[in-house]
Amino acid sequence: MDYTLIDSPVGALLALAAADALVGLYFVDAAHAPRPGDDWSASPRHAVLQDTRRQLEEYFEQRRRTFDLPLRPTGTPFQSQVWQTLQDIPYGSTRSYGAMAALLGQPGAARAVGAANARNPISIIVPCHRAIGADGRLNGYAGGVDRKAALLKLEGAWPPQG
């Protein structure tokens, strides 16, 4: 596993790549963030990790609204469906967990969608910060609700208008 640390306005990020794809992007202090192991290699020059750094810098400078990176998140089939649904939420928008469940054809699965969202291994790029509660609240975020609010504010989606 190749990795690098990336500084960002919302805290340090751990980026992981395997071969030719990004497999993880975690806030280093998040509960589910992995820790570098003996078989990991610090590789700031890895092409995917360099592209990740560049695209994140553009995102935080508000020059990028979508990411163009090869992604390979690992999860269950249901988690993968949820993560794909997250990628369909446009920049500057939010969607409730219940609305996502309905889009997946499982309208009663809002909690399961929330649980899958919490296990998203590629923060920011797979925009789990755009998922909110049915009441419009910022329910949970692996990186902390303050970071979720900061990301949504950067995108112009928080606080809600009207």
Secondary structure, 3 states (H helix, E strand, C coil): CEEEEECCCCCCEEEEEECCEEEEEEECCCCCCCCCCCCCEECCCCHHHHHHHHHHHHHHCCCCCCCCCCECCCCCHHHHHHHHHHHCCCCCCCEEHHHHHHHCCCCCCHHHHHHHHHCCCECCCCCHHHEECCCCCCCCCCCCHHHHHHHHHHCCCCCCCC
